[in-house]
């Protein structure tokens, strides 16, 4: 199971990289917008310095046509590094881009997946990751867990090396469900991580334990 951070905030990435065994960082233009007008390429390089080359960095193209997306992809590789995973939307032109990038031996993440069929088509062209949008599918009335189960079965029966990188979560229940449904990896926003780890009931339990300890002993540490 791989855990990735869905953010480009350097302070947050450093924090979670220190505290958790994260496997990489994902980004898209909407996530970049949250940071304001950063020096994009320098910022991506700074993320690489934090996480190193043993973890994956996924960066998205912004073009719509095959030509635009290929231009974007080549610029990302040239300006950041050749080890990044290019995120490409799973459209017909996008699939053509994915196929071409795989011929160039570039890492590819098929993104904006809302259906089993899209995922199958991306698996067919040999991408490294497929990124189904869990919460967005649910908002459209799609059974996200069923899509993940179906894609997991396709990968298994076809003996594909493609991994399911589930994305777009609004709560930890969705993350848990994606993992139970066969996701090989999840990319999680820090709002979901914070909500899942900073629980009032946990804080209260810690305080209760401390109060009980100090009611018996006056030393802070256990020696």
Residue pairs with C-beta under 8 A, 6 or more apart in sequence:
1 179
1 184
1 185
1 186
2 23
2 24
2 163
2 165
2 184
2 185
2 186
3 20
3 21
3 22
3 23
3 185
3 186
3 188
4 22
4 23
4 24
4 25
4 26
4 56
4 58
4 165
4 185
4 186
4 187
4 188
5 12
5 13
5 16
5 22
5 24
5 25
5 26
5 187
5 188
5 190
5 193
6 25
6 26
6 27
6 31
6 167
6 187
6 188
6 189
6 190
7 13
7 25
7 27
7 31
7 34
7 189
7 190
8 25
8 27
8 31
8 32
8 34
8 35
8 38
8 43
8 44
8 47
9 34
9 35
9 190
10 43
10 46
10 47
10 50
12 190
13 25
13 47
13 50
13 51
14 50
16 22
16 190
16 193
17 50
17 51
22 51
22 55
23 55
23 56
23 185
24 51
24 55
24 56
24 57
24 58
24 187
25 47
25 51
25 55
25 56
25 57
25 58
26 58
26 87
26 109
26 131
26 165
26 167
26 187
27 44
27 58
27 59
27 60
27 87
28 60
28 87
28 111
29 60
29 62
32 38
32 40
35 43
41 79
41 80
44 57
44 59
44 79
44 80
44 84
45 80
45 81
47 57
48 57
48 80
48 81
51 57
53 81
53 83
56 85
56 107
57 80
57 83
57 84
57 85
58 84
58 85
58 86
58 87
58 109
58 129
58 165
58 187
59 76
59 80
59 84
59 85
59 86
59 87
60 86
60 87
60 88
60 111
61 68
61 69
61 72
61 73
61 76
61 86
61 87
61 88
61 89
61 97
62 68
62 72
63 69
63 70
63 71
63 72
64 91
64 93
65 93
66 93
66 96
66 97
69 88
69 93
69 94
69 97
70 97
70 100
73 86
73 88
73 97
73 101
73 106
76 84
76 86
77 84
77 86
77 106
82 106
83 107
84 107
85 107
85 108
85 109
85 128
85 129
86 101
86 106
86 107
86 108
86 109
87 109
87 111
87 131
88 94
88 97
88 98
88 101
88 108
88 109
88 110
88 111
89 111
89 112
90 110
90 111
90 112
90 113
90 118
90 119
90 121
90 122
90 130
91 112
94 110
95 110
95 121
95 122
95 125
98 108
98 110
98 122
98 125
98 126
98 127
99 125
99 126
101 108
102 108
102 125
102 126
102 127
107 128
108 127
108 128
108 129
109 127
109 128
109 129
109 130
109 131
109 165
110 118
110 119
110 122
110 127
110 129
110 130
110 131
111 131
111 167
112 131
112 133
113 119
113 122
113 130
113 131
113 132
113 133
114 132
114 133
114 136
114 137
114 140
114 142
115 142
115 147
116 147
116 150
116 151
116 154
119 130
119 132
119 147
119 150
119 151
119 154
119 164
120 151
120 154
122 130
122 162
123 130
123 151
123 154
123 155
123 158
123 160
123 162
126 160
126 162
127 162
128 161
128 162
128 163
129 162
129 163
129 164
129 165
129 185
130 151
130 162
130 163
130 164
130 165
131 165
131 166
131 167
131 187
132 144
132 147
132 148
132 151
132 164
132 166
132 167
133 167
133 168
134 144
134 148
134 166
134 167
134 168
134 169
134 174
134 177
134 178
135 144
135 168
135 169
135 170
135 174
136 168
137 143
137 144
137 147
137 168
138 144
138 174
144 174
144 177
144 178
144 181
145 177
145 178
145 180
145 181
146 181
148 164
148 166
148 178
148 181
148 182
148 183
149 181
149 182
151 164
151 182
152 164
152 181
152 182
152 183
153 182
154 160
155 162
155 163
155 164
163 184
163 185
164 182
164 183
164 184
164 185
165 183
165 184
165 185
165 186
165 187
166 175
166 178
166 179
166 183
166 185
166 186
166 187
167 186
167 187
169 175
169 178
169 186
169 188
169 189
169 192
170 192
171 192
171 195
172 192
172 195
172 196
175 186
175 188
175 192
175 196
178 186
179 186
